[in-house]
Amino acid sequence: MTTAPTVDERSAAVIAAVETINPRWVLHLPSSTLKTIVGHFLARDGIDGFRCVPIPREEEGVGILSGLALAGVPAVMIIQDNGIGNMLTALNTFPQPYHLPLLVIVARRGGLGEYNSLIHGISERSQALLDAAGVRWFQLDATTPTERWTDTIVRANTFARTTHRPIFVLVNLMDG
């Protein structure tokens, strides 16, 4: 009998991926679901020029992340999927048409382990929203062994740089 990976094991895989990518900036929207990941990078803020910056809204994060891409500064944004709808206009009017390589790591909500009944309505439509916006995304959940998560995120970052477009990696850190 195998046991399901814990939130901390999945979070550790995401942290390892971001460490491998080695961005100078990590933008994040504060979230209890992301506390392990964000906490790790907040502890590094200010060390050797590394920045971990909270953003007030997802679309503002798209603007900052795009500016960093234009300046050639490696950066990653980490958010929850319930904010995808907020960023669609910003995403489709700046980084998409100008071919900016962005990596956005998105924590999934609304799955089997979701405790907040209000979150299901928007989170269950995240993939459809990204599809409708023409944004390429990859899913990491219980169907992907945790030991493959780090490499998949690193490869998604390379894919963003190769294809010159925003790439989203949807990670289910909860129980699904």
Number of C-alpha atoms within 10 A of each C-alpha: 3 4 5 12 16 13 16 13 14 25 26 18 21 24 18 18 19 21 13 13 18 15 15 16 20 23 23 26 19 18 14 10 18 19 13 18 22 24 13 14 21 18 10 13 17 10 8 8 9 17 18 23 18 16 18 11 15 26 19 14 25 24 16 16 26 25 15 18 18 14 9 9 14 18 25 24 24 25 25 25 25 21 17 20 17 14 16 18 12 17 21 15 10 15 22 19 10 13 15 22 24 27 26 27 25 25 22 25 27 23 17 9 12 15 12 9 8 10 15 15 11 16 22 16 16 21 18 11 16 16 12 10 15 12 17 15 18 14 18 22 18 16 8 11 12 20 12 11 23 22 16 19 29 20 14 23 24 16 17 21 18 10 12 16 20 26 24 23 22 23 24 24 25 23 16 18
